[in-house]
């Protein structure tokens, strides 16, 4: 798990110092999150994103 200076967190896999594999990133403000696949530090593949007021998006990212 990694906690950033602004309070955001990442819990998941790393490769060569970058987020790579499966993991969850949570922004400090307003319950924003990304949960899914990563490649070389970018959003990549199937994922779920959450916003305030229980809004959830599920889909696929390519190259961030």
N, C-alpha and C positions, 0 to 999 in steps of 0.2 A: 504494500500500500504506500502511496506517495501523497503527501499533503503539500499543496502549493502555497506560496506566501499570501495569496489573496483568500485562502480558506477552501479552495476547490480541492477535491480529492480524486485519485484514480486508484482503483483496486483491480488488479488483473495481471496479465502476462506482459513481460518486457523482453525485447531482443535488441542487443547492441545499444542499450540505453534508451530505446524508444518504446512506446506502447505498441505492442505487436502480439496478436492472438486474440483472446477473448478478455474483455474487461468492462468496467463501468466507471464513467467519469461523471462526477457530480459538481455542478457549479455551486458556489456558496449561496447565491441569492435565489430566492423564489422557487425552490424545488425543481430546478432544471437538471436533466440528466440525459446521458447517452449510455445505453447498455447494448453491447454487441461486439462485432469484430473490428479489429484494428490491423493496419498494415503500415509499417514504417512511420508510426506516429499519427496516421490519418484514419478517419472513419472509413471503413471498407467492408462491404458485405451486409448481411442481414443484421438489423438492429431495431431497437425500440428507443424512442425519445419521449421524454416527459416534460410537460410544461405545467404551470400553475393551474389550479382549478380542475385537476384530474384529467387534463387533455393528454392523450397518448397517441403517438404516431408509430406505426410499424412499417418497415419497408427495407429498401436496399440502398446503400451508398456505394459510389464508385469514385475512387481517387479523392476522398475527403468531401 
